Amino acid sequence: MANDPAFPPFPADTLPESPPSRPGPGWVETILILLAYFALQFGLGGGLGLLSQTLARAFPNAVPVEADRLVIVVILTLAGAAAITLALVTRRWGPLLRDGGPAGIGFTQPDGWQILFGSVLGIVAPLAGGLLTQLLAGDHEVSQAVSTLADNAHVGLRIALLPVAILVGPLVEEVLFRGALLALLRTRFGDGWAITVSSLVFGVVHLPDLGGLWYAVPNLVLVGAFCAWLRVRSRSIWPAYACHAANNSLATMAWFS
C-alpha cells in the first residue's frame, strides 16, 4: 500500500523516514482513553446543562434563550473534553506523538500535496456518503444533534460553534481514532484490518449523536476509512485531519442555508 505509485501526492521515495517505532498503545489504555473522552462529554455536558437551567430559573431575564444556552453548553463541553483528553494522550503517549510509524500517533510533517489531497477527500466523502445514506434512509430525515441545536441558535453562536466543530472536534477524534486506535490495530493485525475496524468503530460511536439512525453510519464509516487510509499512506495524521475538517466544514454549511 505504501509503495503504490498510482497516487502522485504520496510518492514513497519522498516520505520522511520515521525513527524506529516504540511499543505502541495497548488495549486497556486505548479503550480507557476512548471511554474517557465520551465520559467527559457526558459529565461536562450534564453539569453545564444543569448550571444553565439553574441560572435560567434564577435570572430568567438575564440569560440567553434556551437554544442559545444549549449551544454555549456544547461549545464548552466539547472544548473541555478535547483539552483534557489531549492532555491525557500527551502524558501517556508523549514519545509516540511524533512517530509516523505503525505504532505512532503521527504528528509528523506532511507534504503540501498530502494536505490538499486529504481536503479533497473530505469533500468527496460526504457527497458519496450522502448518496449512500439517502439510499438506505429512503424518506427518513437524517440530522446530527449538534446540527439541530445550531439550526435554532442565534447566528453569532453558530459562528462561535464553527471552530469547535471544524477544528477542535476533528483534532481530538483523529488523535483517538487514527492515532491511538489505528496504531493499536496496525501493530497487531496489519493495515487492512486496522483501517476496516477503526472505521467501523468510528461510525458506530457516533450513533448517539445521530439519534440511533443506523442508516447514517455508513457515511461516517466512509469518512473514517478515508482518514485511516490517509494516515497509513502519508505516515502523518495531518492529511487525515484535513480530510475530517473539510468534511465537517461541508456539513456546517447547512447551518447558514
Secondary structure, 3 states (H helix, E strand, C coil): CCCCCCCCCCCHHHCCCCCCCCCCCCHHHHHHHHHHHHHHHHHHHHHHHHHHHHHHHHCCCCCCCHHHHHHHHHHHHHHHHHHHHHHHHHHHHHHHCCCCCCCCCCCCCCCHHHHHHHHHHHHHHHHHHHHHHHHHHCCCCCCCHHHHHHHCCCHHHHHHHHHHHHHHHHHHHHHHHHHHHHHHHHHHHCHHHHHHHHHHHHHHCCCHHHCCCHHHHHHHHHHHHHHHHHHHHHCCCHHHHHHHHHHHHHHHHHHHC
